Amino acid sequence: MRTISKTLGVSLLTAMAAAMTCGQAMAQNAISFRVVPTDRNPAACQRWDAELSRVHTFTPTSDGATLSTAGGINRNMTKNGNVYTTTLALGGTNFNVAADTSKSPKTLDVSEPRTGCRWSAVAP
């Protein structure tokens, strides 16, 4: 009985250490993106430039990713192939967000489909 308890305790400690290491590795894989408007954006898109041009942090998770904005908005992203997607709402307007971290450079694209506004960013 004592041997089983020791084995179980060692296994539990090993699993906890592995989980902590995995969590730290994922946090270290966070990618910071600063999107910029495309040169073809209509003038109406400028109202979102200030909010969108701030740093967005992409962090992989075990089942997708999280996108955090400088304004404190956190969105879960779903993985479709090698691309992560989500919808971000700012001031009553919905933006489609897509991140591709499988290639180099890594990319983050933000678009507002009704007006044709687009912003993009790359990270090494």
ChimeraX attribute file (.defattr): number of C-alpha atoms within 10 A of each C-alpha:
attribute: neighborCount
match mode: 1-to-1
recipient: residues
	/A:1	6
	/A:2	7
	/A:3	8
	/A:4	9
	/A:5	10
	/A:6	11
	/A:7	12
	/A:8	12
	/A:9	12
	/A:10	12
	/A:11	12
	/A:12	12
	/A:13	12
	/A:14	12
	/A:15	12
	/A:16	12
	/A:17	12
	/A:18	12
	/A:19	12
	/A:20	12
	/A:21	12
	/A:22	14
	/A:23	14
	/A:24	11
	/A:25	12
	/A:26	15
	/A:27	14
	/A:28	11
	/A:29	13
	/A:30	16
	/A:31	19
	/A:32	19
	/A:33	23
	/A:34	17
	/A:35	22
	/A:36	18
	/A:37	21
	/A:38	12
	/A:39	9
	/A:40	10
	/A:41	14
	/A:42	13
	/A:43	8
	/A:44	10
	/A:45	15
	/A:46	13
	/A:47	9
	/A:48	15
	/A:49	13
	/A:50	9
	/A:51	14
	/A:52	21
	/A:53	18
	/A:54	15
	/A:55	16
	/A:56	22
	/A:57	17
	/A:58	25
	/A:59	19
	/A:60	22
	/A:61	17
	/A:62	8
	/A:63	10
	/A:64	15
	/A:65	21
	/A:66	20
	/A:67	23
	/A:68	17
	/A:69	21
	/A:70	13
	/A:71	11
	/A:72	8
	/A:73	12
	/A:74	15
	/A:75	17
	/A:76	20
	/A:77	23
	/A:78	16
	/A:79	17
	/A:80	11
	/A:81	8
	/A:82	10
	/A:83	16
	/A:84	22
	/A:85	23
	/A:86	19
	/A:87	17
	/A:88	20
	/A:89	12
	/A:90	12
	/A:91	6
	/A:92	7
	/A:93	11
	/A:94	14
	/A:95	19
	/A:96	15
	/A:97	20
	/A:98	21
	/A:99	24
	/A:100	19
	/A:101	19
	/A:102	11
	/A:103	9
	/A:104	10
	/A:105	11
	/A:106	15
	/A:107	20
	/A:108	23
	/A:109	20
	/A:110	23
	/A:111	19
	/A:112	17
	/A:113	11
	/A:114	9
	/A:115	11
	/A:116	12
	/A:117	21
	/A:118	22
	/A:119	23
	/A:120	20
	/A:121	20
	/A:122	19
	/A:123	13
	/A:124	11
